[in-house]
């Protein structure tokens, strides 16, 4: 389950995130940080990226056959202006759209880095990066590509955020209850006709910057206190719409959490992003992605790596421990 979408934990998570942003975005100032050998600059257990999409011997799952989480506005800073990045072909766009049929297919066991807070630390030697689509321009993506990385574009697809540069484009009628995070309100995902072009513009931004894939956050409003009478069918239709938008642009897309709907949506999504399945004893529910030959990019926040790595590596997950503010610090399995 998404730490962002657990109503009972939202207040605790927000407090923790706000406290975390007062520390260095590199994580090096945290009194509870592991030793220097686990810091991003030293690339713990990272291996040469090789060919992204094909696990190396080090990163391969033990049993091959068997995460929203964005930071708070204070952690992300001021978004880049949408005029230079919100649509392909706009001035400043330096990356051509990927050719049709060339969509990336991330396979199980790929090591990854997930950083949504602070300037991206590009020194982590892993084949996959997941970074904020608004906060990073095409030059960051190009630099990571030059190092052989694939790059996932984090976008909030399920709730309105008042600090995004396109926030005024979302009508008040689309905005429901607070998510529990400052400045965020759930979308009425039933209104696909209004949300689809807005999401298409965001996905176009990701494509124009050269990203390889999309991580859409907060896409399980139907089981939250959204302020709307949403059903599971409403959510499935909306999530499939997101997958279609990504695939039309040659981009892979991951199913973020939404465990209950994995059986219905696994064929529509190219990989999974999961938060805290070990803490809540839910990892077996995400395992069908690995069985289908699709990567599961997984993090835990409260558990130490030695408390979950054995289990998740046996399932073929790409797992690591992260801090709640998702800065550069990581402790991979």
Helices and strands as residue ranges (DSSP letters): G 3-5, H 10-20, G 36-38, G 40-42, H 73-76, G 82-84, E 112-115, E 128-132, H 138-146, E 150-156, E 159-161, G 167-169, G 172-174, E 175-178, E 184-187, H 192-208, E 213-217, G 221-223, H 232-248, E 252-256, G 259-261, H 262-265, E 271-275, H 283-286, H 288-291, E 296-300, H 305-315, E 318-321, E 331-332
